Amino acid sequence: MNNELLSIDGNHRAARHVLHNFLLVLLGGICVMLARMPPVHFEGVSLLGGLPVIVIYFWVLQKQTEARPVSIFLIGIFQDLLSGGTIGVWALLYLSLYVLVLSQQGGFLQFINRSALFSWLGFILVVILFVIFSWLVGWVVAGAVSAKALFFQACISALLYPVTLLWRVRSHVI
């Protein structure tokens, strides 16, 4: 009887992993499409360009055991295809974000995740590192990347991140 219960629990856990990763790819894909829409561009800068970064950061921070690199990779490839850029650049950037968040789970992000304000400050720190790495990768691949545009997108991302904190608070209340 115990073996059957373990089997059901294992199947339930596997189904939950698949569902969480499917939802991550779906939500990430929707954010990529929103960021690529022409109405949200201002002087060549996507006003919602940081949405996929917010989704990846928040999802990995909240469900680090559930998020898989292949899901992050698919979001990046989807953005590469929609943007018409070099295939693999966004996948590399998003996977680096994934590794950065996972590598800090026992470090500063564990402390930062305790309150909404510290979570926001942690996101800002990670976004700054992500923007610097994005600029370096863009400079190597394309030869020129607007630091002003990346800075503007990072600022908008930092301003939008508290919405995810409200979602987290709401989910804890319910």
matplotlib code that plots the C-alpha trace (Angstrom):
import matplotlib.pyplot as plt

x = [0.0, 2.8, 4.4, 1.2, 0.9, 4.5, 3.8, 0.7, 2.7, 5.5, 3.1, 1.4, 4.7, 5.8, 2.5, 2.9, 6.4, 5.1, 2.2, 4.3, 6.8, 4.0, 2.6, 6.0, 6.5, 3.0, 3.3, 6.8, 5.6, 2.7, 5.1, 7.5, 4.6, 3.4, 6.9, 7.3, 4.0, 4.5, 2.2, 4.4, 7.5, 8.7, 11.6, 12.9, 12.6, 10.1, 8.3, 7.4, 10.8, 11.4, 8.3, 10.0, 12.8, 10.2, 8.4, 11.6, 13.0, 9.7, 9.0, 12.5, 12.5, 9.1, 9.3, 13.1, 12.5, 9.8, 11.4, 13.5, 16.2, 14.5, 11.4, 13.7, 15.5, 12.1, 11.1, 14.5, 14.2, 10.7, 11.9, 14.8, 12.4, 10.0, 12.7, 14.4, 17.8, 20.6, 19.1, 20.2, 21.1, 17.9, 18.1, 21.6, 20.6, 17.6, 19.5, 22.2, 19.4, 18.1, 21.6, 22.1, 18.8, 19.4, 23.0, 21.9, 19.1, 21.1, 22.8, 21.5, 18.2, 17.2, 17.4, 15.9, 12.8, 11.6, 9.8, 8.3, 10.8, 13.8, 12.4, 12.1, 15.6, 16.9, 15.1, 16.7, 20.2, 19.6, 18.2, 21.3, 23.6, 21.3, 21.5, 25.3, 25.5, 22.9, 24.9, 28.1, 26.5, 24.8, 28.0, 29.8, 27.0, 25.7, 28.6, 26.4, 23.7, 22.0, 22.9, 20.2, 17.5, 18.7, 18.7, 15.3, 13.9, 15.6, 13.9, 10.5, 11.0, 11.9, 8.7, 6.6, 8.0, 5.9, 2.8, 4.2, 4.7, 1.0, 0.2, 2.4, 0.7, -2.8, -1.8, -0.7, -3.9, -6.1]
y = [0.0, 2.4, 1.8, 2.8, 6.0, 6.9, 6.3, 8.5, 11.2, 11.0, 11.2, 14.2, 15.9, 15.3, 16.6, 19.7, 20.3, 20.0, 22.3, 25.0, 24.9, 25.1, 28.1, 29.7, 29.3, 30.5, 33.6, 34.3, 34.1, 36.4, 38.9, 38.7, 39.3, 42.3, 43.7, 43.4, 45.1, 48.4, 50.5, 50.0, 51.4, 55.0, 56.3, 52.8, 51.6, 49.0, 50.3, 46.7, 45.2, 44.1, 42.0, 38.7, 39.5, 40.2, 36.9, 34.8, 36.5, 36.2, 32.6, 31.3, 33.2, 31.8, 28.3, 27.6, 23.8, 23.9, 26.2, 24.3, 25.8, 24.4, 26.7, 29.7, 28.7, 28.5, 32.0, 33.3, 31.5, 32.8, 36.4, 35.8, 34.7, 37.6, 40.2, 39.0, 39.2, 36.6, 33.3, 32.4, 35.8, 36.2, 32.6, 33.1, 36.3, 34.7, 31.6, 33.8, 35.5, 32.1, 31.0, 34.3, 34.0, 30.3, 30.9, 33.5, 31.5, 30.7, 34.1, 37.6, 36.7, 34.5, 37.5, 39.8, 37.6, 38.1, 41.4, 43.3, 46.2, 43.9, 41.8, 44.9, 46.0, 42.5, 42.7, 46.1, 44.7, 41.7, 44.0, 46.2, 43.1, 41.8, 45.1, 45.2, 41.7, 42.4, 45.5, 43.4, 40.6, 43.1, 44.9, 41.7, 40.4, 43.6, 46.0, 48.7, 48.7, 51.7, 51.9, 54.6, 52.2, 49.4, 51.8, 53.1, 49.5, 48.6, 51.6, 50.7, 47.1, 48.2, 50.3, 47.4, 44.8, 45.8, 44.6, 41.0, 41.7, 42.6, 39.3, 37.5, 39.2, 38.4, 34.7, 34.5, 36.0, 33.6]
z = [0.0, 0.8, -2.6, -4.3, -2.3, -3.1, -6.8, -6.8, -4.9, -7.4, -10.4, -8.7, -8.2, -11.8, -13.1, -11.0, -12.4, -15.9, -15.2, -13.6, -16.4, -19.0, -17.2, -17.0, -20.8, -21.5, -19.2, -20.5, -24.1, -23.5, -21.8, -24.8, -27.2, -25.1, -25.1, -28.9, -29.7, -31.6, -29.4, -26.4, -28.1, -27.5, -29.5, -30.2, -26.6, -25.6, -22.5, -21.5, -22.5, -18.9, -18.5, -19.4, -16.9, -14.2, -14.9, -14.9, -11.8, -9.8, -11.0, -10.2, -6.9, -5.8, -7.4, -7.7, -7.5, -10.2, -12.8, -15.4, -17.7, -20.8, -20.0, -19.7, -22.9, -24.8, -23.6, -24.9, -28.2, -28.7, -28.1, -30.5, -33.2, -32.6, -32.4, -35.6, -33.9, -33.6, -32.5, -29.0, -27.6, -25.5, -24.5, -23.2, -21.4, -19.8, -18.8, -17.2, -15.2, -14.2, -13.0, -11.2, -9.3, -8.5, -7.4, -4.9, -3.3, -0.2, -0.3, -0.4, -2.1, 0.8, 3.1, 0.5, -0.2, 3.4, 2.8, -0.1, 0.1, 0.2, -2.6, -4.7, -3.9, -4.7, -8.1, -8.8, -8.0, -10.3, -13.1, -12.9, -13.3, -16.1, -17.9, -17.7, -19.0, -21.7, -22.8, -23.0, -24.9, -27.3, -27.8, -28.7, -31.0, -32.6, -32.1, -30.7, -28.1, -26.7, -23.0, -22.6, -23.9, -21.6, -18.6, -19.5, -19.7, -16.4, -14.7, -16.1, -15.0, -11.5, -11.4, -12.6, -10.3, -7.3, -9.2, -8.7, -5.1, -4.8, -6.5, -4.0, -1.0, -2.4, -2.9, 0.7, 2.0, 0.1]

ax = plt.figure().add_subplot(projection="3d")
ax.plot(x, y, z, "-o")
ax.set_aspect("equal")
plt.show()
